[in-house]
Amino acid sequence: MSGRQPEFGFGTPTSILYRADLLRARKAFYPNPSPHADTSACFDCLRESDFGFVYEVLSYERVHAETQSSASAGLNRYASAYLNDLIEYGSSYLSASELQRRLKEEVDDYDRFLAVNIHRFLEKEFWSYHKARRQESGHPIRPSRLLKAGATCALHQILNPERAFRRLAARVAGKSTTAAESI
């Protein structure tokens, strides 16, 4: 799991096939109301079954501004979804030390994302969403952590001016950058 690469996983909800017994065994198949509950459902099912991959394209996803994926990218809902899935399902797949390390990495990445996007301070929806999700996860936003993350990001930019220039040139050219590139 990683907030750095939203395309990491299991595919789109319409491209996943579930065994009928897995569906019938659950009162509610999607374990939470998140737009990314399909990923959570996969982690839940993997506790008791294996993941298989079909190497033939059976479906495709149309991406446009009205999709949940587009809305998720705009707010970077991926960061909170990955953190939530790590908290909920991590102990099923990782040792205690691996889980602690990944939780720290995920919270640090999330803090860096928020620090880099501090310029969005007037966007109430953005900050309300992230404040609520972080509070729910048990990892509330702490200004001191954002300040540290912002200072670290600034230092990385100063020490790597070529990367900073490339990112600036891409933004000026109108190319969007991913959440990972913002960090």
Beta strands, then each sheet from edge to edge (+ up, - down):
end
